[in-house]
Structures are given as structure tokens and as C-alpha cells.
């Protein structure tokens, strides 16, 4: 928020493509053989398309999410990126992986880890959404 002539203005949430690298070997008709990696954080979104047969990154895009003050705004921006992106909307990937970028984490020693309590471990460092 900023002020001008006594009035307060709130900047609208938006996103901006900051980096895009595309390998010449990328072929849109081969998406079924590619892996899609997504990383989402409070202020960033990244996508990466890899070809596991060649162990090669074929497409990398970085976005900044600007003026985001709530989870709802973040989700709305991610939905907008998805709707505007021909590659993301393709539903026939070999695999899709999502990573959530956060400074919060829980470290549970292997000797104490019990898979049955995985949700409880996650709750130690995560806010519940919805």
C-alpha cells in the first residue's frame, strides 16, 4: 500500500515471468514422455520440463507473484498462470511433481519417524488451508 495526496492505494496482486529458458530439443508433441516439475512458494512459482530419457531440462520458467497478501490471492494467481499457459494445461505428462517452497520445516530423526504420523509431523510447520 502507498499514499499519494492523502489517499491510500493498494496494488493489485499480479504475476510476472522473470526467466524463460527453452532448449531447442523441446518438442510439444512429446509431452507424454516428459516430466513436469512445479515449485510454488509465497512469492514465486517455477516450472521445469525434463526429458528423463536424455536427463535434460528442456524448459524452465520462473514467475514472481507480486503484491500477494493472502493465500487466496496466491491461489488465484496460480490459477491464472495455469489458465494462460498452454504447457501447464496439457494433461498427459509422464509424471508431475510439486514442491512447496517454504522456510518452515520439521526435522524428524529416522529413528523416531513413523509413517503413520506423517500428517502430524507436517502439521508442526504448516498452516491448514481451507
VMD Tcl script that builds the backbone (N, CA, C; Angstrom):
set m [mol new atoms 390]
animate dup $m
set s [atomselect $m all]
$s set {name element resname resid chain x y z} {
  {N N UNK 1 A 0.837 -1.153 0.000}
  {CA C UNK 1 A 0.000 0.000 0.000}
  {C C UNK 1 A 0.896 1.234 0.000}
  {N N UNK 2 A 0.500 2.268 -0.743}
  {CA C UNK 2 A 1.241 3.513 -0.740}
  {C C UNK 2 A 0.265 4.659 -0.707}
  {N N UNK 3 A 0.735 5.834 -0.298}
  {CA C UNK 3 A -0.127 7.000 -0.146}
  {C C UNK 3 A 0.293 8.099 -1.111}
  {N N UNK 4 A -0.688 8.777 -1.640}
  {CA C UNK 4 A -0.452 9.921 -2.502}
  {C C UNK 4 A -1.569 10.925 -2.261}
  {N N UNK 5 A -1.207 12.144 -1.946}
  {CA C UNK 5 A -2.186 13.206 -1.687}
  {C C UNK 5 A -3.194 12.793 -0.624}
  {N N UNK 6 A -2.721 12.088 0.393}
  {CA C UNK 6 A -3.606 11.697 1.485}
  {C C UNK 6 A -4.446 10.468 1.225}
  {N N UNK 7 A -4.370 9.899 0.032}
  {CA C UNK 7 A -5.151 8.704 -0.302}
  {C C UNK 7 A -4.256 7.471 -0.259}
  {N N UNK 8 A -4.805 6.370 0.210}
  {CA C UNK 8 A -4.060 5.112 0.243}
  {C C UNK 8 A -4.445 4.275 -0.972}
  {N N UNK 9 A -3.434 3.747 -1.641}
  {CA C UNK 9 A -3.660 2.898 -2.810}
  {C C UNK 9 A -3.095 1.516 -2.533}
  {N N UNK 10 A -3.872 0.516 -2.877}
  {CA C UNK 10 A -3.425 -0.864 -2.718}
  {C C UNK 10 A -3.120 -1.418 -4.106}
  {N N UNK 11 A -1.911 -1.943 -4.245}
  {CA C UNK 11 A -1.515 -2.537 -5.522}
  {C C UNK 11 A -2.229 -3.876 -5.683}
  {N N UNK 12 A -2.691 -4.154 -6.880}
  {CA C UNK 12 A -3.376 -5.407 -7.166}
  {C C UNK 12 A -2.370 -6.551 -7.268}
  {N N UNK 13 A -2.741 -7.729 -6.791}
  {CA C UNK 13 A -1.854 -8.901 -6.957}
  {C C UNK 13 A -1.634 -9.167 -8.450}
  {N N UNK 14 A -0.426 -9.557 -8.789}
  {CA C UNK 14 A -0.103 -9.850 -10.180}
  {C C UNK 14 A 1.066 -10.830 -10.227}
  {N N UNK 15 A 1.329 -11.339 -11.422}
  {CA C UNK 15 A 2.495 -12.192 -11.607}
  {C C UNK 15 A 3.290 -11.681 -12.794}
  {N N UNK 16 A 4.568 -12.031 -12.791}
  {CA C UNK 16 A 5.449 -11.610 -13.873}
  {C C UNK 16 A 6.409 -12.747 -14.201}
  {N N UNK 17 A 6.510 -13.073 -15.470}
  {CA C UNK 17 A 7.503 -14.045 -15.934}
  {C C UNK 17 A 8.864 -13.366 -15.872}
  {N N UNK 18 A 9.773 -13.915 -15.071}
  {CA C UNK 18 A 11.078 -13.280 -14.899}
  {C C UNK 18 A 12.188 -13.982 -15.687}
  {N N UNK 19 A 12.049 -15.296 -15.911}
  {CA C UNK 19 A 13.048 -16.043 -16.678}
  {C C UNK 19 A 12.343 -17.117 -17.495}
  {N N UNK 20 A 12.827 -17.309 -18.695}
  {CA C UNK 20 A 12.327 -18.407 -19.529}
  {C C UNK 20 A 13.495 -18.919 -20.358}
  {N N UNK 21 A 13.780 -20.207 -20.189}
  {CA C UNK 21 A 14.841 -20.854 -20.948}
  {C C UNK 21 A 14.229 -22.078 -21.622}
  {N N UNK 22 A 14.369 -22.150 -22.932}
  {CA C UNK 22 A 13.798 -23.261 -23.695}
  {C C UNK 22 A 14.884 -23.882 -24.557}
  {N N UNK 23 A 15.084 -25.185 -24.384}
  {CA C UNK 23 A 16.068 -25.936 -25.162}
  {C C UNK 23 A 15.515 -26.192 -26.568}
  {N N UNK 24 A 16.375 -26.172 -27.536}
  {CA C UNK 24 A 15.965 -26.451 -28.922}
  {C C UNK 24 A 15.413 -27.867 -29.090}
  {N N UNK 25 A 15.751 -28.773 -28.174}
  {CA C UNK 25 A 15.273 -30.156 -28.267}
  {C C UNK 25 A 13.844 -30.334 -27.746}
  {N N UNK 26 A 13.261 -29.294 -27.148}
  {CA C UNK 26 A 11.883 -29.365 -26.635}
  {C C UNK 26 A 10.916 -29.568 -27.788}
  {N N UNK 27 A 10.043 -30.580 -27.642}
  {CA C UNK 27 A 9.027 -30.863 -28.652}
  {C C UNK 27 A 7.680 -31.020 -27.953}
  {N N UNK 28 A 6.754 -30.117 -28.236}
  {CA C UNK 28 A 5.445 -30.121 -27.576}
  {C C UNK 28 A 4.702 -31.440 -27.772}
  {N N UNK 29 A 4.892 -32.086 -28.901}
  {CA C UNK 29 A 4.185 -33.354 -29.154}
  {C C UNK 29 A 4.755 -34.519 -28.346}
  {N N UNK 30 A 5.846 -34.303 -27.631}
  {CA C UNK 30 A 6.462 -35.346 -26.804}
  {C C UNK 30 A 6.136 -35.214 -25.311}
  {N N UNK 31 A 5.182 -34.371 -24.937}
  {CA C UNK 31 A 4.902 -34.114 -23.523}
  {C C UNK 31 A 4.611 -35.389 -22.732}
  {N N UNK 32 A 4.035 -36.375 -23.357}
  {CA C UNK 32 A 3.740 -37.634 -22.682}
  {C C UNK 32 A 4.981 -38.374 -22.211}
  {N N UNK 33 A 6.125 -38.029 -22.772}
  {CA C UNK 33 A 7.388 -38.648 -22.377}
  {C C UNK 33 A 8.176 -37.773 -21.402}
  {N N UNK 34 A 7.670 -36.566 -21.131}
  {CA C UNK 34 A 8.381 -35.606 -20.281}
  {C C UNK 34 A 7.830 -35.605 -18.863}
  {N N UNK 35 A 8.677 -35.147 -17.935}
  {CA C UNK 35 A 8.264 -34.945 -16.540}
  {C C UNK 35 A 8.075 -33.454 -16.309}
  {N N UNK 36 A 7.045 -33.127 -15.541}
  {CA C UNK 36 A 6.763 -31.736 -15.189}
  {C C UNK 36 A 7.038 -31.547 -13.705}
  {N N UNK 37 A 7.878 -30.576 -13.391}
  {CA C UNK 37 A 8.200 -30.235 -12.006}
  {C C UNK 37 A 7.690 -28.827 -11.730}
  {N N UNK 38 A 6.972 -28.676 -10.637}
  {CA C UNK 38 A 6.423 -27.387 -10.233}
  {C C UNK 38 A 6.934 -27.046 -8.845}
  {N N UNK 39 A 7.228 -25.777 -8.634}
  {CA C UNK 39 A 7.617 -25.304 -7.313}
  {C C UNK 39 A 6.805 -24.040 -7.043}
  {N N UNK 40 A 6.094 -24.037 -5.916}
  {CA C UNK 40 A 5.269 -22.890 -5.553}
  {C C UNK 40 A 5.647 -22.415 -4.162}
  {N N UNK 41 A 5.760 -21.121 -4.030}
  {CA C UNK 41 A 6.056 -20.505 -2.742}
  {C C UNK 41 A 5.207 -19.265 -2.578}
  {N N UNK 42 A 5.342 -18.593 -1.450}
  {CA C UNK 42 A 4.506 -17.415 -1.197}
  {C C UNK 42 A 4.672 -16.316 -2.247}
  {N N UNK 43 A 5.855 -16.196 -2.833}
  {CA C UNK 43 A 6.111 -15.118 -3.795}
  {C C UNK 43 A 6.701 -15.597 -5.120}
  {N N UNK 44 A 6.801 -16.916 -5.302}
  {CA C UNK 44 A 7.413 -17.437 -6.521}
  {C C UNK 44 A 6.653 -18.653 -7.046}
  {N N UNK 45 A 6.793 -18.869 -8.352}
  {CA C UNK 45 A 6.299 -20.080 -8.999}
  {C C UNK 45 A 7.308 -20.436 -10.079}
  {N N UNK 46 A 7.642 -21.710 -10.151}
  {CA C UNK 46 A 8.607 -22.183 -11.144}
  {C C UNK 46 A 8.074 -23.452 -11.785}
  {N N UNK 47 A 8.317 -23.578 -13.087}
  {CA C UNK 47 A 8.010 -24.837 -13.760}
  {C C UNK 47 A 9.229 -25.283 -14.531}
  {N N UNK 48 A 9.383 -26.589 -14.589}
  {CA C UNK 48 A 10.517 -27.187 -15.280}
  {C C UNK 48 A 10.028 -28.437 -16.005}
  {N N UNK 49 A 10.360 -28.541 -17.253}
  {CA C UNK 49 A 10.014 -29.716 -18.053}
  {C C UNK 49 A 11.319 -30.445 -18.364}
  {N N UNK 50 A 11.356 -31.721 -18.026}
  {CA C UNK 50 A 12.567 -32.503 -18.275}
  {C C UNK 50 A 12.263 -33.718 -19.154}
  {N N UNK 51 A 13.275 -34.140 -19.847}
  {CA C UNK 51 A 13.208 -35.379 -20.624}
  {C C UNK 51 A 14.062 -36.404 -19.876}
  {N N UNK 52 A 13.428 -37.362 -19.177}
  {CA C UNK 52 A 14.205 -38.324 -18.391}
  {C C UNK 52 A 15.045 -39.264 -19.248}
  {N N UNK 53 A 14.665 -39.442 -20.502}
  {CA C UNK 53 A 15.443 -40.316 -21.377}
  {C C UNK 53 A 16.810 -39.721 -21.685}
  {N N UNK 54 A 16.863 -38.382 -21.735}
  {CA C UNK 54 A 18.115 -37.684 -22.043}
  {C C UNK 54 A 18.709 -37.008 -20.816}
  {N N UNK 55 A 17.997 -37.120 -19.682}
  {CA C UNK 55 A 18.430 -36.470 -18.442}
  {C C UNK 55 A 18.723 -34.988 -18.694}
  {N N UNK 56 A 17.707 -34.316 -19.278}
  {CA C UNK 56 A 17.916 -32.949 -19.746}
  {C C UNK 56 A 16.713 -32.068 -19.409}
  {N N UNK 57 A 16.991 -30.856 -18.932}
  {CA C UNK 57 A 15.958 -29.857 -18.711}
  {C C UNK 57 A 15.672 -29.181 -20.052}
  {N N UNK 58 A 14.395 -29.191 -20.462}
  {CA C UNK 58 A 14.034 -28.653 -21.770}
  {C C UNK 58 A 13.351 -27.290 -21.690}
  {N N UNK 59 A 12.712 -27.027 -20.565}
  {CA C UNK 59 A 12.012 -25.758 -20.403}
  {C C UNK 59 A 12.043 -25.377 -18.932}
  {N N UNK 60 A 12.392 -24.129 -18.661}
  {CA C UNK 60 A 12.423 -23.622 -17.294}
  {C C UNK 60 A 11.822 -22.226 -17.309}
  {N N UNK 61 A 10.841 -21.999 -16.442}
  {CA C UNK 61 A 10.226 -20.678 -16.323}
  {C C UNK 61 A 10.105 -20.309 -14.853}
  {N N UNK 62 A 10.438 -19.059 -14.552}
  {CA C UNK 62 A 10.313 -18.512 -13.201}
  {C C UNK 62 A 9.331 -17.348 -13.239}
  {N N UNK 63 A 8.458 -17.316 -12.254}
  {CA C UNK 63 A 7.495 -16.227 -12.108}
  {C C UNK 63 A 7.626 -15.631 -10.717}
  {N N UNK 64 A 7.419 -14.327 -10.613}
  {CA C UNK 64 A 7.285 -13.709 -9.298}
  {C C UNK 64 A 5.819 -13.368 -9.102}
  {N N UNK 65 A 5.353 -13.606 -7.891}
  {CA C UNK 65 A 3.983 -13.249 -7.510}
  {C C UNK 65 A 4.097 -11.964 -6.707}
  {N N UNK 66 A 3.474 -10.910 -7.204}
  {CA C UNK 66 A 3.653 -9.589 -6.611}
  {C C UNK 66 A 2.391 -9.113 -5.904}
  {N N UNK 67 A 2.608 -8.391 -4.804}
  {CA C UNK 67 A 1.519 -7.773 -4.032}
  {C C UNK 67 A 0.516 -8.798 -3.508}
  {N N UNK 68 A 1.018 -9.952 -3.108}
  {CA C UNK 68 A 0.182 -11.030 -2.577}
  {C C UNK 68 A 0.131 -10.897 -1.058}
  {N N UNK 69 A -1.094 -10.814 -0.524}
  {CA C UNK 69 A -1.218 -10.663 0.930}
  {C C UNK 69 A -2.056 -11.765 1.572}
  {N N UNK 70 A -2.489 -12.744 0.762}
  {CA C UNK 70 A -3.272 -13.847 1.333}
  {C C UNK 70 A -3.081 -15.106 0.495}
  {N N UNK 71 A -3.398 -16.217 1.107}
  {CA C UNK 71 A -3.334 -17.496 0.389}
  {C C UNK 71 A -4.326 -17.505 -0.770}
  {N N UNK 72 A -5.484 -16.907 -0.573}
  {CA C UNK 72 A -6.498 -16.859 -1.635}
  {C C UNK 72 A -5.972 -16.106 -2.857}
  {N N UNK 73 A -5.253 -15.006 -2.629}
  {CA C UNK 73 A -4.671 -14.257 -3.744}
  {C C UNK 73 A -3.594 -15.079 -4.443}
  {N N UNK 74 A -2.796 -15.792 -3.664}
  {CA C UNK 74 A -1.751 -16.638 -4.247}
  {C C UNK 74 A -2.383 -17.717 -5.128}
  {N N UNK 75 A -3.405 -18.364 -4.624}
  {CA C UNK 75 A -4.079 -19.415 -5.392}
  {C C UNK 75 A -4.696 -18.845 -6.659}
  {N N UNK 76 A -5.304 -17.657 -6.559}
  {CA C UNK 76 A -5.908 -17.026 -7.741}
  {C C UNK 76 A -4.849 -16.738 -8.809}
  {N N UNK 77 A -3.671 -16.272 -8.399}
  {CA C UNK 77 A -2.598 -16.016 -9.368}
  {C C UNK 77 A -2.098 -17.310 -10.001}
  {N N UNK 78 A -1.953 -18.360 -9.200}
  {CA C UNK 78 A -1.520 -19.654 -9.743}
  {C C UNK 78 A -2.545 -20.194 -10.733}
  {N N UNK 79 A -3.818 -20.018 -10.424}
  {CA C UNK 79 A -4.873 -20.450 -11.354}
  {C C UNK 79 A -4.802 -19.650 -12.652}
  {N N UNK 80 A -4.510 -18.360 -12.545}
  {CA C UNK 80 A -4.397 -17.526 -13.741}
  {C C UNK 80 A -3.200 -17.950 -14.596}
  {N N UNK 81 A -2.069 -18.227 -13.953}
  {CA C UNK 81 A -0.906 -18.725 -14.698}
  {C C UNK 81 A -1.278 -20.015 -15.421}
  {N N UNK 82 A -1.951 -20.921 -14.701}
  {CA C UNK 82 A -2.363 -22.195 -15.293}
  {C C UNK 82 A -3.268 -21.971 -16.506}
  {N N UNK 83 A -4.273 -21.136 -16.352}
  {CA C UNK 83 A -5.232 -20.909 -17.442}
  {C C UNK 83 A -4.586 -20.289 -18.674}
  {N N UNK 84 A -3.561 -19.478 -18.481}
  {CA C UNK 84 A -2.903 -18.786 -19.590}
  {C C UNK 84 A -1.759 -19.591 -20.213}
  {N N UNK 85 A -1.456 -20.762 -19.654}
  {CA C UNK 85 A -0.233 -21.480 -20.050}
  {C C UNK 85 A -0.573 -22.766 -20.801}
  {N N UNK 86 A -0.221 -22.823 -22.081}
  {CA C UNK 86 A -0.536 -23.995 -22.895}
  {C C UNK 86 A 0.170 -25.260 -22.426}
  {N N UNK 87 A 1.378 -25.133 -21.891}
  {CA C UNK 87 A 2.131 -26.311 -21.449}
  {C C UNK 87 A 1.543 -26.881 -20.161}
  {N N UNK 88 A 1.222 -26.013 -19.206}
  {CA C UNK 88 A 0.665 -26.485 -17.933}
  {C C UNK 88 A -0.677 -27.179 -18.117}
  {N N UNK 89 A -1.463 -26.711 -19.049}
  {CA C UNK 89 A -2.803 -27.281 -19.245}
  {C C UNK 89 A -2.788 -28.657 -19.910}
  {N N UNK 90 A -1.651 -29.035 -20.475}
  {CA C UNK 90 A -1.549 -30.359 -21.089}
  {C C UNK 90 A -1.693 -31.405 -19.987}
  {N N UNK 91 A -2.551 -32.372 -20.173}
  {CA C UNK 91 A -2.833 -33.346 -19.122}
  {C C UNK 91 A -2.213 -34.710 -19.345}
  {N N UNK 92 A -1.174 -34.794 -20.125}
  {CA C UNK 92 A -0.636 -36.108 -20.461}
  {C C UNK 92 A 0.866 -36.188 -20.249}
  {N N UNK 93 A 1.300 -35.816 -19.050}
  {CA C UNK 93 A 2.708 -35.885 -18.688}
  {C C UNK 93 A 3.086 -37.303 -18.255}
  {N N UNK 94 A 4.345 -37.637 -18.381}
  {CA C UNK 94 A 4.827 -38.912 -17.850}
  {C C UNK 94 A 4.691 -38.907 -16.330}
  {N N UNK 95 A 5.057 -37.776 -15.699}
  {CA C UNK 95 A 4.843 -37.609 -14.263}
  {C C UNK 95 A 4.811 -36.120 -13.944}
  {N N UNK 96 A 4.195 -35.797 -12.816}
  {CA C UNK 96 A 4.120 -34.423 -12.334}
  {C C UNK 96 A 4.532 -34.436 -10.870}
  {N N UNK 97 A 5.421 -33.522 -10.509}
  {CA C UNK 97 A 5.867 -33.404 -9.119}
  {C C UNK 97 A 5.721 -31.959 -8.682}
  {N N UNK 98 A 5.268 -31.778 -7.461}
  {CA C UNK 98 A 5.076 -30.446 -6.896}
  {C C UNK 98 A 5.894 -30.308 -5.628}
  {N N UNK 99 A 6.622 -29.210 -5.529}
  {CA C UNK 99 A 7.363 -28.874 -4.315}
  {C C UNK 99 A 6.832 -27.545 -3.799}
  {N N UNK 100 A 6.664 -27.465 -2.503}
  {CA C UNK 100 A 6.201 -26.232 -1.882}
  {C C UNK 100 A 7.405 -25.552 -1.247}
  {N N UNK 101 A 7.672 -24.342 -1.686}
  {CA C UNK 101 A 8.820 -23.591 -1.168}
  {C C UNK 101 A 8.400 -22.859 0.104}
  {N N UNK 102 A 9.101 -23.155 1.180}
  {CA C UNK 102 A 8.767 -22.561 2.468}
  {C C UNK 102 A 9.991 -22.577 3.364}
  {N N UNK 103 A 10.055 -21.619 4.251}
  {CA C UNK 103 A 11.149 -21.624 5.219}
  {C C UNK 103 A 10.789 -22.461 6.446}
  {N N UNK 104 A 9.529 -22.877 6.535}
  {CA C UNK 104 A 9.083 -23.726 7.641}
  {C C UNK 104 A 9.380 -25.192 7.322}
  {N N UNK 105 A 9.843 -25.918 8.322}
  {CA C UNK 105 A 10.068 -27.347 8.131}
  {C C UNK 105 A 10.107 -28.033 9.487}
  {N N UNK 106 A 9.939 -29.330 9.448}
  {CA C UNK 106 A 10.083 -30.168 10.641}
  {C C UNK 106 A 11.115 -31.236 10.326}
  {N N UNK 107 A 12.046 -31.393 11.208}
  {CA C UNK 107 A 13.066 -32.419 11.045}
  {C C UNK 107 A 12.783 -33.522 12.062}
  {N N UNK 108 A 12.488 -34.700 11.550}
  {CA C UNK 108 A 12.194 -35.845 12.413}
  {C C UNK 108 A 13.286 -36.887 12.172}
  {N N UNK 109 A 14.056 -37.202 13.181}
  {CA C UNK 109 A 15.116 -38.206 13.018}
  {C C UNK 109 A 14.547 -39.549 12.549}
  {N N UNK 110 A 15.282 -40.229 11.713}
  {CA C UNK 110 A 14.846 -41.520 11.170}
  {C C UNK 110 A 14.473 -42.487 12.295}
  {N N UNK 111 A 15.231 -42.471 13.367}
  {CA C UNK 111 A 14.964 -43.408 14.466}
  {C C UNK 111 A 13.614 -43.143 15.152}
  {N N UNK 112 A 13.070 -41.927 14.979}
  {CA C UNK 112 A 11.782 -41.588 15.594}
  {C C UNK 112 A 10.635 -41.506 14.586}
  {N N UNK 113 A 10.964 -41.542 13.308}
  {CA C UNK 113 A 9.944 -41.372 12.272}
  {C C UNK 113 A 9.020 -42.581 12.197}
  {N N UNK 114 A 7.714 -42.305 12.164}
  {CA C UNK 114 A 6.698 -43.343 11.981}
  {C C UNK 114 A 5.758 -42.836 10.884}
  {N N UNK 115 A 5.686 -43.544 9.769}
  {CA C UNK 115 A 4.893 -43.117 8.621}
  {C C UNK 115 A 3.432 -42.849 8.998}
  {N N UNK 116 A 2.926 -43.564 9.976}
  {CA C UNK 116 A 1.533 -43.379 10.408}
  {C C UNK 116 A 1.282 -41.970 10.955}
  {N N UNK 117 A 2.339 -41.285 11.366}
  {CA C UNK 117 A 2.202 -39.940 11.938}
  {C C UNK 117 A 2.673 -38.837 10.984}
  {N N UNK 118 A 2.801 -39.139 9.705}
  {CA C UNK 118 A 3.300 -38.166 8.731}
  {C C UNK 118 A 2.469 -36.883 8.734}
  {N N UNK 119 A 1.149 -36.992 8.812}
  {CA C UNK 119 A 0.292 -35.797 8.850}
  {C C UNK 119 A 0.583 -34.954 10.085}
  {N N UNK 120 A 0.812 -35.601 11.189}
  {CA C UNK 120 A 1.113 -34.868 12.423}
  {C C UNK 120 A 2.443 -34.133 12.315}
  {N N UNK 121 A 3.445 -34.748 11.702}
  {CA C UNK 121 A 4.734 -34.088 11.512}
  {C C UNK 121 A 4.567 -32.851 10.633}
  {N N UNK 122 A 3.793 -32.990 9.567}
  {CA C UNK 122 A 3.562 -31.881 8.649}
  {C C UNK 122 A 2.828 -30.733 9.357}
  {N N UNK 123 A 1.901 -31.075 10.228}
  {CA C UNK 123 A 1.131 -30.050 10.959}
  {C C UNK 123 A 2.021 -29.198 11.868}
  {N N UNK 124 A 3.176 -29.703 12.253}
  {CA C UNK 124 A 4.074 -28.941 13.117}
  {C C UNK 124 A 4.573 -27.655 12.476}
  {N N UNK 125 A 4.665 -27.647 11.141}
  {CA C UNK 125 A 5.236 -26.482 10.465}
  {C C UNK 125 A 4.358 -25.937 9.341}
  {N N UNK 126 A 3.101 -26.356 9.295}
  {CA C UNK 126 A 2.231 -25.932 8.207}
  {C C UNK 126 A 0.939 -25.344 8.727}
  {N N UNK 127 A 0.482 -24.318 8.008}
  {CA C UNK 127 A -0.840 -23.781 8.295}
  {C C UNK 127 A -1.869 -24.601 7.533}
  {N N UNK 128 A -3.003 -24.778 8.098}
  {CA C UNK 128 A -4.069 -25.500 7.400}
  {C C UNK 128 A -4.789 -24.542 6.487}
  {N N UNK 129 A -4.970 -24.943 5.236}
  {CA C UNK 129 A -5.655 -24.128 4.249}
  {C C UNK 129 A -7.022 -24.748 3.985}
  {N N UNK 130 A -8.031 -23.921 4.005}
  {CA C UNK 130 A -9.374 -24.375 3.665}
  {C C UNK 130 A -10.219 -24.754 4.827}
}
mol reanalyze $m
mol bondsrecalc $m
mol representation Tube
mol addrep $m
